[in-house]
Amino acid sequence: MPPLLLLLLIASFLQLPAPASSAKSTKPRCSPTSTCGNLTISYPFWLEESGRAPCGSPPFQLKCNASRAYLTRTVYEAYRVVQIFTENNSFHVVDENLPLETGCPAPGFNISLGIWQAPFIISKANAKLHFISCNHSLPVAPPGFRTLPCDDNSFVRLAEDGELAGQSIQGRIPPGCNFTVVPILERPNGSRDGYVASMRSGFLLDWAGASDDCPKCVASGGQCAYGDGLRFACNCTDGMHADKCGEFGKSKHHGVGVGGGTLFIICIFIFAWHKRKKRKQTRHLKDLMRSSSSMQSYSKDLELGGSPHIFTYEELEEATAGFSASRELGDGGFGTVYKGKLRDGRVVAVKRLYKNNYRRVEQFLNEVDILSRLLHQNLVTLYGCTSRSSRDLLLVYEYIPNGTVADHLHGPRAGEQGLTWPVRMTIAIETAEALAYLHAVEIIHRDVKTNNILLDNNFHVKVADFGLSRLFPLEVTHVSTVPQGTPGYVDPVYHQCYKLTDKSDVYSFGVVLIELISSKPAVDMSRSHSDINLANMALNRIQNHEVDQLVDPGLGYETDSETKRMVDLVAELAFQCLQMDRDNRPPIKEVVEVLHCIKNGECPAEKMNKNASPKEDLHLLKDSLQYSPDSVSE
């Protein structure tokens, strides 16, 4: 007889309350309702409170700030919740990322991409505004568009009903211009100011994924809430139930004799033995799946709600001409990347992961499912992966044709001189915005470098390898193991203490800023000993007021006063990012703000100097900064 069945039979014999989803809890883990200003917050949403354990699903967490509630899993936490409509699974939000006071400039990215996608979607009840924003003036507005107030380089129109996002104008966007979409709840009145007012109205979001038990709970006279383990619970007059109020879920048995207690202990031992045996079997199964011979025998794919797309090994082998060396695009710490062409005509980049980097295959697919839901205009799109039965684990990304920032700064394409200073500022801003999006959803990139910043044909950024830190362990496994990363970019604190944080990405981004200023590689063995590491060189030059010795002569630093102003401020920002003390490094969302105000000529001195004085901290940096390693191993 199976041990678990034996356990249930003994429990029944003893008249013990068998474990079931309907068991009642003695008290609620969290209050079923709370308030923030005039907003009543109820299931599935919950309010973050200092010192209190989480009360629900992470995407539904709200933060109350000055009597206003904000979604916490979004870029800059600037999506304000105005009203919640639990009866139809929707809620009204206003995006305070938008320049709502002036309407200038146009939004920098599609509004929906700033929201952690699962489980929220843009409601079909919204209308949509289409924006085109350019980095130069146009002789005439694009057809159907009109200029925004106080910004002659940004244009707006109301999308037609049923029109897909930009379908009628994609391919006709002028060079040097971005196209973005903003959902709106209220249609504009047709005036230029009316478009700004409609953006202020906000938009509706729908959600899915909350428990289906809530209607049953309400019908039984209870309130939907969270119980132990953050599971759904029905808050009733006699306590917390697992599904609804009433006799279902009430305990009818109050005790057992001494003999029953002894048998109950036996049951616990049997159950523990069964769990241990099952765990061993599972571990053995996963060990078998690690070998290519046994992986072929497990052909059933892990279905994850239709996402991500599962590619076969054969179609990717065909797409890359048998993973031909002539198709190699690059090689990194996680695997080799090949250029491929799918049968449907799409050109893709296929990353073939090294076998010694494999984790549990099912966890791999679950992680890829999360990564494939990340959407931002400055992140490379992850199309999908191979199944758990594949002989190799392969990731499929969109192909970006214009090479990397490293190629254009100090690589094979440096002679093209396409990276003018305005283009470099845009690269810095777009890269920082991509990192801010990742940090908002609690993903640390871990390998920020110019080789992972790709450029499209219009020199807009696509950050790659953004999710590999989710796929592989962050912790080191041996005291002599060097932390994962690239020489010249590795956070010295991570290198010394083996602790990775979002401030490690900020350090690496500081190195990228110095590269954009200098056009020099992060590590160059041909430089003098003290300058081999670019970060160390930059700290010395900036502190000694010798930025001119660091700047690429081709940027016009000596001849253009506006370029000199921006370069000096970016160098100071980079100095802050490279601080040895992580607490003195700004969070990436502040880096984004500073870069925008540098570009717009609006950066006050106190904003640049609020973290730390470079002069005061120089001796700490000189004494404590360690060179990044010349080689890296896992």
N, C-alpha and C positions, 0 to 999 in steps of 0.2 A: 504494500500500500504506500503511495507517495507520502512523504513526511508531512507536507503541508495539509493534505487531506486528513491525515491522522490527527494533526493539531486541531483542525476544525471539529472533528468528531468528538475529541476529548473535551473541547470547550463547550460543545453542545451538551455533552453528558453532564458536565459540571454546572450547566446553566449560567456560564460566564457570558457577559456581553461581548459577542464576537466583534472584532474590529470591522468597522464598516464606515462608509462615507457619510452615514447619517448620524454619527455619534455627536453628542452635544458637548460643547465646551462650557466651562463654568463662567467665564467672563470674556468680553470682547477684547481682542488684541488692540484694536484701534477704534476710535469713535466712528460710527457710520456716516456722520455728517460733521462739517466744520464750515467756518465762514472766513472770507477774506474781503474786507470792505462790504460791498453790497452783494457779493457773489456767494451763493451757497454751494459748497463743494460736497459732492456725494459720489458713491460708487458709480463707475470704476475709478474716478479721480480721488486723489488723496493729497493732503497738505504736508509738505516737509516741515518738521519742527526740530529745532536744535535739541540734541540729547535724547531724541526718541528714535526707536528702531523703525525701519521702513514699514509702511502700512499698505503696500500694494505693488502692483506691477510698475516697473521703472518708467515706461513711457508716459504713464498717467500721473506722474509725480508733478505737483505744482509747488511753486515758491511764492509766498506772500511778501510783497515789497511795497511799502507805503500804501497799503490797502488795495493793492493791485496784484492779481494772481498771474504768474507766468509759467509756461511750460519749461521744465528744466533740461530736457534732452534736445535742445535746439541750439543753433548758432547764436552765441551771445546771450542766450536765455531772454530774448527780446520778443517772444510771441506771447502777447497778453491775452488771457482768456476773459472774455466779456460776459458770456452766458453759456450755460450747459443745458442741452436739450436731451435728457436721458431717454425720453419717450421715443426718439427716432435716431439715437446713437450719433448725435452731431453736436458741435459746439462752435461758438462764434469767437474768432480771434482777430487781433489787430497786430500787424507786424511792425514793431517799433524800430526795426532796422531801417525802414524806409525814411527818406528825408521828408517827413510829412509837414514840416513847418513851411518849407519853401517849395518843395516839389522838384528840387534840383540837387544833384543830377539824377538821372534815371537810376533805378536799382542796379546794383552790381552783379546780381545773380538771380536766377529764377527763384521766386519766393518758396515754392514747394520744396526746393532742394535744401533749404535751410532747416527743414523739419525732419527729425528722425522718422524715416518713412513708415516703418511698421509700428503700430497698426493704423496710422492715420493716412487718409487720402483726401485730396481736394474734392469737395462736394460738387456734384453736377449742377447744383442750384446756383453756383456762382457764374457770373460773367467773367470775361478776361480782358485785361489790357495788354497790348503788345507794345514794347518799347524798343527803340533802336538808339543806342548811345554811341557816339563816335569820338575819337581822340583828335579830330580836326573838323573844321567847318565844311559843310556841304553847300554847293551853289543853290540847291533846291531840296526841299523835304522829299523823302521817299513817297511814292504814290500812296494816297490814303492816310498818310500820317500828318500830324501837325506838331509844331515845336512846343516844348514845355515852357512854362513861365521861367524867365531869367536864365534860360540855358538854350542857346541857339544850336547846340550840338546834340541835343537829345530830342527824340520825336516819339509820339504816342498815338495810338488809335484803339478803338474798341473792336475786339474780335467779333466776327459774325457768329450767330448762333450755330452750334454744331461744328464749327471750324476747328480742326486739330491745331495744336499749338504751332503757329507759324507756317502751316502747310503751304499757304498761298504765297508766302514771301521768301521761304527758305531758298537759297541759291541766288536771291536777288538782294541780299544784304550788302551794302557798299563795303569795300575794303577798309579795314581799320575800325570797323563798327561792331558792337555786340548786340545780340538780340536776346531780350528777356521777356518773361511773362509774369504778370501779377494778377491773381484772382481777386475779384471784387464782389461784394454783396449788393452794393447799390450802383446802378448804372450812372455814368456821368451825364450832366445836363448839356454837354456839347461844347462848353467853353473850356479854355485852357485851365482855368482855375477849377473847373468842375472835375477834371481828371484827378487832381490832387485830392479834392474832397471825397471822391469815390474810393481812393486808396485809404483815406482815413477811416472809411466805414468798415474796413476789414473784410473778412471772408469766412465761409463756413468750412469746417473740417468734419469728415465722418470718421468713425472708428469701427473696428471689428476686433474680435478676440476676447471680449469680456465674457464672463460665464453666462451660459444659457439658463442657469438656475434662477437668475434674478426675477423674471416674471412670476415664477412659481412662489418665490419668497414673498413678493409684494402681495400676490393674491391671497396668501395665507395670513396676511396681517403683519408681516415682518418688514425689516429694512435690510437692503443689500449692504453687506459690509465685508471686511476681511477677518478671518479667524487665524488660528495658529498655523504657522508655516506659510502665511500670506495667501492661503487658499480662500476661495469664496466661502462666505458664511452668511447665515440668515439671522439677523438680530431680532429675537422674539422677547416677549415679556418674561419668559422663564429662562432666558439665557440664549446662548449662541447655538444654532443648529447648522448642520452642513448643507441643507437644501431648502427646507421650509419649516414653518411653525406647525404645531399639532402633534398628534401621537406618533407620527413617523419620526423616529430619531430619539424618542424618550427611552430612558433606561428602565427596565422592569425588574431587574435582578439586583439584589443589594448585598449578597454575600455568599460565601461558601464555607464549608467546614474545613477542619484541619487537613483531612485527607484530600479535599478538593484543592487546598493550597499547595500540597505536595505535588499533586498531579499537574497543577498549573506551572510549577517550576520545571517539571519534566517537559511540559509543552514548550517552554521557553528554550530549553536546551536543544530540543528537536528542531525548533524553528531556526536557532542560530547555526546548528549543524547543516541544515538544508541551505541556508544563505551562504555559508562558507563554501559548500560544495559547488553551488551555482556560480559563485565568484571565480572559483578555480577553473570551472568549465569555460566561463566567458573569457578569462585571461588566456586560456589555452587556445580558444577559437581565434582571438585577436592575434596571437603569436603565429598561428597558421596563416592568417590573412596577410601577414607581413611578407611572406615568401611568394615570389612570382608564380611558383608552381601551384600553390594552394589557392591563390587569389583567383585563378581561373575557374575554380569550382564554385565560387560564390557570385553568381551572375545577376542576382537581384539588386537593382539600384535602390539607393535610399531616396525615396520620394519626399521632397520637402515643399509641399504645397505648390508644385510646379516651378519652383525656383530653387537653385539656379538651373540653367539648361545643362543637361548631361550630354557630353560629347563622347563618341566612341574613340577608342585608341586608333582604330583603323582610319577613321576620317581625318584625324589630326596628323597621322603619319603620312597620309596621302597629301594633305594640305601643305606639309613642310618638305615634300619630296624625300620622305624617309628620314626626316631630321638631318638633312644634308648640312655639311659644314658650310656650304656656300650660302645657306639661309640664316646663319647665326647672326643675331643682332647684338648680342652681348652675353656676358657671363658674370654671375654674382655669387653671393654667399649662399643663396637658396637654390639656384639652378641656372640652366642655360635657356636663353630666349631665342626663339626662331621666328622668322617671318613666314606667314602661311596665307594661303588663299582657300577659303571654304568652297564647297560645291555651290553655295548660293551666290558666290561672287564676292563675299566680304573678305577684305584683307585684314588679317588679325596678327597679333603677337602671341605666340604659344610659349609658355614657361614650363619647362620640363624640370620638375623638382628632383633634387638629389635624393637617392634612396636613403641615405643616412640621416635625412631630415624628416622622414616620415613619422607622423604620430599615429594614434589610433585612427583608422580610416573613417569610421563613422563620425568621429569628432571633426576630422578634416572637412567632411561634406557639410556638417552643421555650421562650421565656421565660414565656409565658402558661401553658404546660404545667407549668412549675415552680411558678408562683404558685398555680395551681389546686389543687396538692397541699398547700399550707400550710393547716393546720387549727388554729384556736385559738378558744375561745369568745369572745374579745374582739377578733377580727379579722372584718371583713366578708367573707362568703363570696364568692369569685369563681366564678361559674357557668360562664363560658366566653367565647368571642369569635367574631368573624366569621372567615371563611376568608381565605386569601391572595388569593383571586380577587374579594373583595368590593370594591365601589367606595369604601367607607370602612372604616377599622379601628375596630371597636366592642368594648367590654368590657361584660360583663353581670354585675352584682353583685346580691346580695340587697338588698331595699329595707328601710331602717330608718326607722320611722315617727315617732319622737319628736324629730326635729330634731338639731341639733348642740349641743355644750356652749357654743359661742359664742352661739347663739340664746338659751339660757337664762341666760347670765351677763350679757350686755350687748347682746343683740339683741332681735328682736321678741317673744320669749317671756319676757323678763326679769321682766315684771310678774307672771308666774304664781308666782314665788318657790318653785319646786319643789326647788331645789338647796340644801337645808339643809347644815350642815357635815358631818354623817355621810355624806350622799350624796356630797358633794364629796370626802371622804376615799376613799370607794369608787371614785369616778371616777379619782382619782389612782393608786390601787393597780392597778386593772384596766388602765389605760393603760400604766403602767410594766411590768406583766406581759406585755402584748402586745408591747411594744418589746423586752423581754428575750427573748421567743420569736424575734422576727425577728433579733436580734443573734446568737442562738445558732446560727442557720442562715445567718449571714453576709449578712444583708440589712440595709442602712441605709435607714431610712424616707425621710429627706432633707426631709420637709415636715411635721414634727410641729407641729400647731397645733390650737386648739380648734375650728376649722371642719372639721377632719378627724377629730374624735372625735364619733362619732354615738351617740345614746342610744336604747335600745329603750323600750317602754312601762313597764318597771320600773326605768328609769334605769341599766341596765347598759351598759357601754361596748362599742362596736363601732368599732375604728379602721379608717379607710378610706384609700385611696390607699397602702396599705402596700407595694405592689410596683412602683410606677411608677419607682422608682430603678433597678430591674433592667431596665426596658424602654428606658431612655434613658441616654445617656452621662453619667458622673459628672464627667468632665473638661470644662473650658472650652476653647473653640477659638480665643479671641482675647484679647489682653491687656486689652481694654477691656470685655469681656463680664462682666456681673455674674453671679455664681453663682446657680444655680437655688434658689429658696426664697421665703419670704413675708416682707415687711418686718416687723421687730420680732422675728422668730424666728430669723433667720439667724445662725449661729455667726460671731462677728467674725473668728476665725482663718480660717475658710473664706472669708469675705468678702475678707480681705486676701491670703491665700496660695493660694486656689483648691485646697485639699486637704480632701477630705471624709473624715471618720472616724465611727465609732460615737459618739464623744464630741460630734460635732455634733448628733446626736439628743438627747444628754443636755442640751446647752445649751438646745435648743428646748423640751425637757420642763421645764426650770427656769422658762422663761417661762410655760408652762402652769400650773405650780404657783402662780406669782404671780397669774395670772388667777383661779385658784380661790380664792385668799385675798382678792383685792381686788375681783373682779367688774369689773375695768377692761380695756379692749381693749389689745392689745400696742402699738399705735401710735395716738395721739390728737393731732391737730394743734391741738386747742383747749386742750391743757394748756400750761403754761409750757415754755419752750424746753428746760430741763434735764430736764423730765418727759415730753416727747413720747414717748420710748422707755420703755416700762414696765420693761424690765430695768434701765435706768439709774436710774429712780426707785426701784425696789426695793432696789438695792444701796446707795443713799444712805440710805434709810429704815432698812434693817436694820442697817447699820453704826452709825448714830446712835441706835440703840435707840428708833426711832420707828415700830415695827411697827404701833402703834395707828392711826397716820395712813394706813397702807396698807390696813388690813383693812376689808372691807365691813361697815358698821355693823349690818346685819341678821343677822349670824352669831352674835351674842351674845358677842362677844369680851370686852366689859367686864363682863358679868353672869354668865358661866358659867366657872368656874375651869378645868374640864376642857377646854372649847373653847379657852380662852386657852393652856393648856399645849400642846395639839396644834398650834394655829396658829403659835405661836412656834417649835416644832421643825420644822414644815414650811417656815417661812420660812428657817430656818437651812439646811435641806437644799437649798432652792432657791438660796440664796446659794452653796453649794458647786457646784451644777450650773452656775451662771453664771460660774464662775471663768474669767479670761482664759487662764490656763495650762491647756491641756487635761489635763496630767498631774495637776492638782489636782482635776479633776472626777471624781466616783466613776463606775465602770461602772454600767450600768443595773441589773444584777442586785443590786448593793449598794443602789441606790436602792429597789428593791422590798423588800429586807430591812428597811431603815430605816423605810419607810412602814408596814410591818406592825407593827414594834415600837412606833412612835408610836401607832398605832391601839389596840394592846393595852396601852399604858402600860408597856412593858418596855424602853424605849430608854435604855441607859446613856450618860452624857455622853461617854465616850471613843469610842463608836461614831459620835456626831455630829461629833466634832472631830478624827477621825483623819486627814483629808485635809490641811486647812490651816486656819490661824487667819484669820478674816475681817479682824481688825484689822491683822494683819501684811501682808495682801495688798491692803488697800484702796487704797493709793497706786498700786499697779500697775494696779488696775482703773480707777481714775479717770483715770490718765494714758493708758492704752492702749485702753480700750473705745471702739469705734467705733459710731456709730449705724447700725442697719440701714437700707438704702436706702428711700426713699419709693416707689420703683417698681422693678420687676424685669423684666429682659429676658433672653432666652436668647441 
